[in-house]
């Protein structure tokens, strides 16, 4: 039994290998290109002095006096969306999610050549957040005024609106703002730990102070910074950010104080009580529950295992609800997109897709499936649903519209975004006045003069409808927190099995390559399908020699194959990537409905013998 369990531990690392290949074939999207573009968007959102390696050339320096009237340097950071205000809460959440993407999928980002750009994007945010935290119990949470800003339509380089800065402190607390900023600093400290240790320590020192500030002086930040209420009201309060901050502090420090905080306060602060169907800049519970579930599955719960188990139940409620397999499911459009609200709905889609993706990997590493009220879900099925949401965004939807600007052939042309909708000052330096911008540029029916590459806009309504108009801000305005969770998902999908990391500690047999391996077996290319087998690895464990075989089935016809039945005989070990049928043969995996012309599907098996006999017993042509 012990040998089998150790073998199973190793084999489960292959689960997502099986899931990715057919999924990638089915979608046909260039996830690497989408990843590159999604990171590029953050450069268009930069405020302050732009660096020499700035790639978005139509942007220029802006907000160079931010904080001056308040006696503090607040130059830098990000504009959150299509306006010119710097809102601290969504900016910090953006940094946290970009950092989480790198922490989970840094290897995949490196393989795609985007790790450096992703880290630059994080650092642009954390450099600003350091400035915004000049004292242990002082944190600036907004620069600019949403009311005056929305009265004007100007390039960031031309701003004439108020640049007053607003802060929280001991007398005017903001636990949600400080807690989220602590999470951002802690998460980013992990990102830079190997590459810039001194900067990592600086970030962690700010994180310690910010969490202490958030916990000791409790209150909602929008009660102190009232100008934020109309734009980023903290509806969920600050309890979720306290738990969120504690989870990231424990991940960054391994200090049991923060683990104990999660254990002691799980019930009182709602981490074990709230069953959520959304995750975003305001509501962090599902994110906390996912992080704590990973601690539990990784054997790091300690004496808090019973409480952490309740966190995990809520995390899995979220996953099941997204999949439509719970007793309370999220709403979906007819085209299958998660739908929460008409205004910027895609923010919830990208954040949910990230949680689904990482949880699929956690389950794989922990050798578990997801148990929903309406049935069992495997990790590849969980990942497949996340992929379906990403594919929808990239163009697989009823309108055949890509909601990432600059990706695909049909994407939004009239984005609700001041900088992209007004001619670059490098092309025409003529000053754009406050109201003149509305008359000349906002009301134009033509495409934006500047391409806001990589921006994820608000997206379609509950019926998959979308109106590409600049005044339709609910659907055409982008936001940094739409893109941030997508970095990790795109990196994961782009890398496929080659970039998969072992995310939790599991027992894996020691691999010992052998000199002699069974010869790869190739089935002659007869008929409309071809089968190729090859030995990809071998090892010794407890006196036995194990082989891992990869089998590729290719559709050689010019039509789509459905109802594919594959016979596998002389098999003495486990097989992954196919669905066992009642008759003892195998069919396509549950996440693949058909095999298009010219496409292939891969599955693997492990046993101690020569290659099994694999053949196609039947199929139908669509």
C-alpha angles and dihedrals in degrees: 000000000000091000092051092049092050090049090048090051090057094043094053090065084069096057095096091042085065093046099048104055099057091037092055090048092051097050100040094199125144098235092177091058091046090050092052092049094045091057092045089062091069090062089058088054096053120125124197131028108352116224127241092253093056107142099191095077099182091068124083140188115301142167091031094157097045110145095011095114088052094048095248135101108246098157113140135027129104137302102232101221138332095331134072100246123111108220113191101207099056091037092056091046089051090054092047093052094045088050092048089051090054094044093054100034107022091124091054091046089052092050089053092049092242103103093096092050091047092051090048088054091052093047092051086060099041093047087060095043089054089056091047090058103059095153133028093254100030124085127169110220105179141025115193132017120268093210097054092037093055090050088064134056105203140140113258086244090060101043116153095166127108116290096188114148126224127204145186123223141158093294094041104034130193111186094170093052094043093043093052092046089051088053091050093050093046094047092046091049087063091051093055098036095102100029102041111011095175092053090046091055091048091053092048092051089056090046092055091051095044095051091048089050092048094049100042099043105041127193143108113279094221089060087062099034097041094172087072095060096087093050112026107015114176098233094165093051123221104294093090092050091052090055091041091052092047092050092053092044090055092047091051099042108022084221110155091216089078094043089052089048089058091047097046097042102036093102100036095046095043102250092124096034109048117085103199135196096184138052126189149112092314105033114048102165097105090050092050091047091051093051093048091047088057090053090052094047090047092055094249100118096093113178090349094070095114092052093042088052088061090051088053093051088057092046090054091047087060093049093047091047092054090050092049092242100112133086087250112039133185117254117256133195119242086261091057101256120144106250125199107149141348095243111078095332094170091073087073093044096055094044093048091047090055094051091047091050097049092043090053088055093046091052092048092053092046092049092239140128126216113257111210128179090253098043149302121311122198123217093251089054090052091050091045091058091050088050091051089057092050091047090052090054091049094052112287094121139103092271094045086228125147110220090200108088112237096015119110127353100288117047136137114295101181103054118183093240127120099212097046095042096054122067112262114263086230088065097037115009093188110131115257111216126220098256095021089068090061093048097045107029113014093053094048114117092204127097120277113276091223122052110230092209116205098007115146107215127207093272138208131331129251091286097047092258120144132180115202098213128131092226091055092086093163089068108020103044116100127208137197092235090058090062102036099075091043093065092073096042094050092047090050094048094044094052095047116181093334092070100040115133127207097240102184132040111262135159111263124180114249108259113232112180113220127216096229122047131173112271115259111260122224123191111218113257096252123153122353098318134062127201125199127181129191138173109242101177145352136194144170122245126172094342096313131105116227128195130199114211127195118205124194121195114195129195104224095179128093092239136071116265119221133175091029113186119195124192118212116183135172089035118150101171143048124299129203133191102043133078117242112233129211092254094058097256126105134251136192115299116271093254094056121069099182145356111244122217113287093008129121138211125205131207132172138209136185128212143133099253139075116286117304121242110261125186140155108248100181146344143162129234117229 
